[in-house]
Amino acid sequence: EKGGRPGPEVSVGKLAASHLLRTLRETMFRVCGPETTLWGDDAPLGGRMHDIGFASYLISIGGGTDQIQRNIIGERVLGLPREPRVDKGVAFNELLVGTQDRPA
């Protein structure tokens, strides 16, 4: 639907692309070793391996992390219940974070 919320297929596609790039990065490191991290015109393949390596991290974060995409698939496609939210109904400035003590 135009202008609406993206469907779960977007999450599936993003996870697939993330997995593919991560696998490609790991394969490049196994085959080419540390030269994979070089960039610039003098690097192997003109630094394209370096670019692909960085892109593999970017796609797993940009547009929602892989974990968020898995939650979307679980809730919207598989019908699993949402994860419990301990912060629901609590103002942001009242959230307890880390080792904070409860207000007196």
C-alpha positions as CSV (number, residue, x, y, z in Angstrom):
1,E,0.0,0.0,0.0
2,K,1.5,3.3,-1.1
3,G,2.4,5.5,1.9
4,G,1.5,2.8,4.4
5,R,3.7,0.7,6.7
6,P,6.1,-1.6,4.8
7,G,5.1,-5.2,4.8
8,P,7.0,-8.0,6.5
9,E,8.6,-8.9,3.2
10,V,10.8,-5.9,3.6
11,S,12.1,-7.3,6.8
12,V,12.8,-10.7,5.2
13,G,14.6,-9.0,2.3
14,K,16.7,-6.9,4.6
15,L,17.7,-10.0,6.7
16,A,18.5,-12.0,3.6
17,A,20.7,-9.1,2.2
18,S,22.4,-8.7,5.6
19,H,23.1,-12.5,5.8
20,L,24.5,-12.5,2.2
21,L,26.9,-9.6,2.8
22,R,28.0,-11.0,6.1
23,T,28.8,-14.4,4.4
24,L,30.6,-12.6,1.6
25,R,32.7,-10.7,4.0
26,E,33.7,-13.8,5.9
27,T,34.5,-15.6,2.7
28,M,36.7,-12.7,1.5
29,F,38.6,-12.8,4.8
30,R,39.2,-16.5,4.5
31,V,40.3,-16.3,0.9
32,C,42.2,-13.0,0.8
33,G,43.2,-12.6,4.5
34,P,44.1,-9.1,5.8
35,E,44.3,-7.6,2.3
36,T,40.5,-7.5,2.5
37,T,40.9,-4.5,4.8
38,L,42.9,-2.4,2.5
39,W,41.4,0.5,0.6
40,G,42.4,2.9,-2.1
41,D,43.5,2.5,-5.8
42,D,46.5,0.3,-4.9
43,A,44.4,-2.2,-2.8
44,P,43.3,-5.4,-4.4
45,L,40.3,-4.8,-6.6
46,G,40.7,-1.0,-6.0
47,G,39.5,-1.4,-2.4
48,R,36.1,-2.9,-3.3
49,M,36.6,-5.7,-0.8
50,H,37.0,-3.1,1.9
51,D,33.8,-1.4,0.8
52,I,31.8,-4.6,0.8
53,G,33.2,-5.5,4.3
54,F,31.9,-2.2,5.6
55,A,28.6,-2.4,3.8
56,S,28.0,-5.7,5.5
57,Y,27.9,-3.9,8.9
58,L,25.9,-1.0,7.6
59,I,23.1,-3.0,6.2
60,S,22.7,-5.0,9.4
61,I,22.2,-1.7,11.4
62,G,20.6,0.8,9.0
63,G,16.8,0.7,8.7
64,G,16.5,-1.3,11.9
65,T,18.9,-3.9,13.3
66,D,18.6,-7.5,12.3
67,Q,17.2,-8.2,15.8
68,I,14.4,-5.7,15.2
69,Q,13.7,-7.2,11.8
70,R,13.4,-10.7,13.4
71,N,11.0,-9.3,16.0
72,I,8.8,-7.9,13.2
73,I,8.8,-11.2,11.3
74,G,8.0,-13.1,14.6
75,E,5.1,-10.8,15.5
76,R,3.6,-9.9,12.1
77,V,4.2,-13.1,10.1
78,L,4.4,-15.9,12.7
79,G,1.9,-14.3,15.1
80,L,4.2,-14.6,18.1
81,P,3.5,-12.4,21.1
82,R,5.4,-9.2,21.6
83,E,8.3,-9.2,24.0
84,P,7.4,-7.9,27.5
85,R,8.1,-4.2,28.0
86,V,9.0,-3.1,31.5
87,D,9.1,0.5,30.3
88,K,5.5,0.7,29.1
89,G,3.6,3.5,30.8
90,V,6.7,4.9,32.4
91,A,8.0,8.4,31.5
92,F,11.4,8.4,29.9
93,N,13.0,10.5,32.7
94,E,11.7,8.0,35.2
95,L,13.2,4.9,33.6
96,L,15.8,3.1,35.7
97,V,19.0,2.5,33.8
98,G,21.9,0.4,34.8
99,T,22.7,0.7,38.5
100,Q,20.4,3.6,39.3
101,D,18.6,3.5,42.6
102,R,14.8,4.0,42.8
103,P,13.8,7.5,43.6
104,A,13.2,8.1,47.3
